[in-house]
Amino acid sequence: MSIGIVGTGSMAEALGGQWARAGHDVLVGGRDMSRAAALAERLGGRAGSVRDAAEHGVDAVLLAVPYAAASGVVSGLGDALAGRTLIDCTNPVGPGFVLTTQGGTSAAEHIAAAAPGARVVKAFNLCHESVWRRNPPVFDGRPLAVPLCGDDARALDTVRTLVRDLGCLPLNGGGLERAALLEATAAFLIGLWVGEGADAQAIAPPVAYAGMH
């Protein structure tokens, strides 16, 4: 696949690196061209501007910038994202592990509104970048599951493939209107992991004991 990476930070490096190693054609785009070039060299891909990344990402574009900058970045791209599968891995989490979007529209929906021609899929926001660097992210013999929220079937299929390329299992999280739940889950889990030092995985029983079967 041709994948554009918008951003030059840790998530861009972790996910972009895995996809480059899986054989995808990756182009890193950033406002700081020297940082984009340095990251592209580490990944074995190419570098360019943010617009170059959007135009290169015929199959998928990863939006890997801080949430506070996300809407401005995508709106500045105009129609360059039209028809693109836009993967939103941002987390609108502020001090005290609270959602900066609390009580309103989800981050993913804000991004979709700023890029009306794009096919937005929320994914990869539940884990620290170090998890995505693992090859593969398997824990106690169990591959990591990655929930996806989106409205476009083709875009979801594309992201499922990219999830599997990491050695993970894609999970259907519902439409984009459910992205707010996924973002709230991230805020809650980050608070447990970072704020309490807790094993957040221990809060959920195995599905056989969840009372739904």
C-alpha positions in Angstrom: 0.0 0.0 0.0 1.0 3.7 -0.4 0.8 5.2 3.1 1.3 8.8 4.0 2.4 9.6 7.5 1.4 13.0 8.7 3.6 13.8 11.7 7.2 13.1 12.8 6.7 12.1 16.4 6.8 8.8 18.3 3.5 7.4 17.0 4.5 8.3 13.4 7.8 6.4 13.9 6.3 3.4 15.7 3.4 2.7 13.3 5.2 3.9 10.1 8.2 1.8 10.9 6.1 -1.3 11.3 4.3 -0.7 8.0 7.5 0.0 6.2 9.0 -3.2 7.4 5.8 -5.0 6.2 6.6 -3.8 2.7 4.4 -0.8 2.4 5.5 2.4 0.5 5.7 5.0 3.3 6.2 8.7 2.9 6.6 10.9 6.0 5.3 14.4 5.9 6.0 17.2 8.4 6.2 20.9 8.8 9.8 20.5 9.8 11.4 19.0 6.7 14.6 18.1 8.5 12.7 16.1 11.1 10.6 14.4 8.3 13.8 13.5 6.4 15.5 12.1 9.5 12.5 10.0 10.4 12.1 8.8 6.8 15.7 7.7 6.8 15.2 5.7 10.0 12.1 4.0 8.5 13.5 3.4 5.1 10.8 5.5 3.5 10.7 8.9 1.8 10.1 12.4 3.2 8.1 15.5 2.1 5.7 18.1 3.2 2.4 17.4 5.0 0.6 17.8 1.7 3.0 15.4 0.1 2.1 12.8 2.7 -1.6 13.3 2.1 -1.2 13.0 -1.7 1.0 10.0 -1.4 -1.4 8.1 0.9 -3.6 6.7 -1.9 -4.4 3.8 0.3 -4.1 5.3 3.8 -3.0 8.4 5.6 -2.0 8.2 9.3 -2.7 11.4 11.2 -0.1 11.3 14.0 0.0 14.8 15.4 -1.1 16.2 18.8 -4.9 16.4 18.9 -4.7 20.2 19.6 -3.2 20.6 16.1 -5.1 17.9 14.2 -8.1 19.8 12.9 -5.9 22.7 11.8 -3.6 20.4 10.0 -6.3 18.5 8.0 -8.3 21.6 7.2 -5.2 23.2 5.8 -4.9 20.3 3.3 -8.1 21.2 1.6 -9.2 18.5 -0.9 -5.8 16.6 -0.7 -7.5 14.2 1.7 -10.6 13.7 -0.4 -11.4 10.0 -0.8 -8.5 9.1 1.5 -8.7 6.6 4.4 -7.6 8.9 7.2 -6.5 7.0 10.4 -6.9 9.1 13.5 -4.7 7.8 16.4 -5.0 11.0 18.5 -6.1 11.2 22.1 -7.8 14.4 23.4 -6.5 13.8 26.9 -5.6 16.8 29.1 -4.2 17.3 32.6 -5.8 15.0 35.2 -6.4 12.4 32.5 -9.7 14.1 31.4 -11.0 14.4 27.9 -10.6 17.9 26.4 -13.7 17.1 24.3 -15.7 16.0 27.3 -19.4 16.5 26.8 -19.1 17.4 23.2 -18.1 16.0 19.8 -15.4 13.3 19.7 -11.9 14.1 18.4 -12.4 11.8 15.5 -15.7 13.6 14.5 -14.0 17.0 14.8 -11.3 15.7 12.4 -13.8 14.3 10.0 -15.6 17.7 10.0 -12.3 19.4 9.2 -11.6 16.9 6.3 -15.1 16.4 4.9 -13.9 14.3 1.9 -11.9 11.9 4.0 -13.0 8.5 5.3 -11.9 8.7 8.9 -11.2 5.6 11.0 -10.4 5.9 14.7 -7.7 3.4 15.7 -4.4 2.8 17.6 -5.2 5.3 20.3 -5.3 2.9 23.3 -1.6 2.1 23.5 1.6 3.9 24.2 3.9 4.2 21.2 6.3 1.6 22.7 3.6 -1.1 22.3 3.4 -0.4 18.6 7.2 -0.9 18.3 6.9 -4.5 19.5 7.2 -7.0 16.7 4.6 -8.3 17.2 2.6 -6.9 20.1 1.8 -10.3 21.7 1.4 -10.7 25.4 1.2 -14.1 27.2 0.7 -15.7 23.8 -2.3 -13.4 23.0 -2.1 -10.9 20.1 -3.1 -7.4 21.0 -6.7 -6.5 19.8 -7.2 -3.1 18.1 -10.7 -1.6 18.1 -11.7 0.4 15.1 -14.5 3.0 14.7 -15.5 4.2 11.3 -18.4 4.5 8.8 -16.8 3.5 5.5 -16.5 -0.2 4.8 -13.6 0.1 2.4 -11.7 2.3 4.8 -12.3 -0.2 7.6 -11.1 -3.1 5.5 -7.9 -1.1 4.7 -7.2 -0.4 8.4 -7.9 -4.0 9.3 -5.2 -5.1 7.0 -2.8 -2.6 8.5 -3.7 -3.9 12.0 -2.9 -7.4 10.9 0.4 -6.3 9.5 1.4 -5.3 13.0 0.6 -8.8 14.2 -2.6 -7.6 15.9 -6.3 -8.5 15.7 -8.8 -5.9 14.5 -12.0 -5.5 16.4 -15.2 -3.9 15.2 -16.0 -0.9 17.4 -18.9 0.4 15.5 -19.4 3.7 13.6 -17.5 6.9 14.0 -20.2 8.1 16.4 -18.7 5.5 18.9 -15.2 7.0 18.7 -16.1 9.1 21.7 -16.3 5.9 23.7 -13.0 4.8 22.5 -11.4 8.1 23.3 -13.0 8.0 26.8 -11.6 4.5 27.3 -8.1 5.8 26.5 -8.4 8.6 29.0 -9.7 6.2 31.7 -7.0 3.6 31.0 -4.2 6.2 30.9 -5.3 7.4 34.2 -5.1 3.9 35.7 -1.8 3.1 34.1 0.0 6.4 34.8 -1.9 7.9 37.7 -2.4 4.7 39.7 0.2 2.4 38.4 -2.6 -0.2 38.0 -2.9 -3.2 35.7 -5.8 -1.9 33.8 -6.2 -5.1 32.0 -7.3 -6.7 35.2 -10.6 -4.7 35.3 -12.2 -6.8 32.6 -13.1 -10.5 33.0 -12.6 -13.0 30.2 -15.5 -12.9 27.8 -16.8 -16.3 29.1 -17.5 -14.6 32.4 -18.8 -11.3 31.1 -22.4 -12.3 31.5 -23.3 -11.8 27.9 -23.1 -15.4 26.7 
